[in-house]
Amino acid sequence: MSISVTPKAATQIRKALAKRGGGMGLRVAVKTSGCSGYAYALEFADAAAADDLAFESEGVQLLVEARSLPLLDGTQLDWVREGLNEGFKFSNPNASATCGCGESFAV
């Protein structure tokens, strides 16, 4: 099981960590929410929690809660620009449906 980032996403994560003055990496989780059932949650991490699993991708440390990993396995996080908006985009092979805004998914 794993999760990865694209080179563009890794660059943005490194920039954000530098801007905030450091950190261990990016914590990725899934919470019950949104119109499709699950929503992605991202936060910068200064240390790993007891139930975090660590992955390295493109030189960036990713921390995933153990209970979230089955829903995130194989997911790739990208940084995209669409019109005037830019941000992270999840390519999750486990998602059977996503909401119109792209913020939540179902399995």
C-alpha positions in Angstrom: 0.0 0.0 0.0 1.2 3.5 -0.8 0.5 7.0 -1.8 2.5 9.3 -4.0 2.9 12.9 -5.3 3.9 14.3 -8.6 7.0 16.5 -9.0 4.7 19.6 -9.2 3.0 18.6 -5.9 6.3 17.9 -4.2 7.6 21.3 -5.2 4.5 23.0 -3.7 4.8 21.0 -0.5 8.5 21.9 -0.1 7.6 25.6 -0.7 4.8 25.6 1.8 7.0 23.8 4.5 9.8 26.4 3.9 7.3 29.3 4.2 5.9 28.0 7.5 9.5 27.5 8.8 9.8 23.8 8.5 8.0 20.6 9.3 8.3 16.9 8.7 5.9 16.6 5.8 2.3 16.4 4.7 -0.3 14.4 6.6 -3.1 13.0 4.3 -6.2 11.6 5.8 -9.8 10.8 5.0 -12.7 12.0 7.1 -16.4 11.1 6.9 -17.9 14.2 5.3 -18.9 15.8 2.0 -21.8 15.1 -0.3 -20.2 11.8 -1.5 -19.3 10.3 1.9 -15.6 10.9 2.4 -13.5 14.1 2.2 -9.7 14.5 1.9 -7.9 16.2 4.7 -4.4 17.7 4.4 -2.3 19.3 7.1 1.4 19.9 7.6 3.0 17.7 10.2 5.8 18.5 12.6 6.0 14.9 13.9 4.4 11.6 13.1 1.5 10.5 15.2 1.4 7.0 16.7 -1.0 5.6 14.0 0.7 7.3 11.0 2.4 5.3 8.2 5.2 7.2 6.4 5.8 7.2 2.7 8.5 9.1 0.7 7.6 10.3 -2.8 9.6 12.8 -4.9 11.7 13.7 -1.8 8.7 14.6 0.3 7.5 12.8 3.4 3.8 11.8 3.4 2.1 10.7 6.6 -1.1 8.7 6.3 -3.4 7.6 9.2 -3.5 3.8 9.3 -7.3 3.8 9.1 -7.3 6.1 6.0 -4.7 4.1 4.0 -7.2 1.5 2.6 -9.2 4.4 1.1 -6.1 6.2 -0.2 -4.0 3.2 -1.4 -2.6 4.0 -4.9 -3.6 7.7 -4.7 -1.5 10.3 -6.4 -1.5 13.9 -5.3 -0.9 16.4 -8.0 -0.7 20.2 -8.2 -2.9 21.7 -10.9 -3.9 25.0 -12.2 -7.4 25.3 -13.7 -8.3 28.8 -14.9 -7.6 31.2 -12.0 -7.6 28.4 -9.4 -4.7 26.2 -8.4 -4.4 23.5 -5.8 -4.0 19.9 -5.0 -5.9 17.3 -7.0 -6.3 13.7 -5.9 -6.2 10.8 -8.4 -7.7 8.0 -6.2 -8.2 4.6 -7.9 -10.5 3.6 -5.0 -13.0 6.3 -5.6 -16.1 5.1 -7.4 -17.7 8.5 -7.6 -16.8 12.1 -6.8 -18.9 15.2 -6.1 -19.1 18.0 -8.6 -16.7 20.2 -6.6 -14.1 17.4 -6.4 -13.8 17.8 -2.6 -15.4 14.5 -1.6 -15.6 10.9 -2.9 -17.4 7.6 -2.5 -15.9 4.1 -2.6 
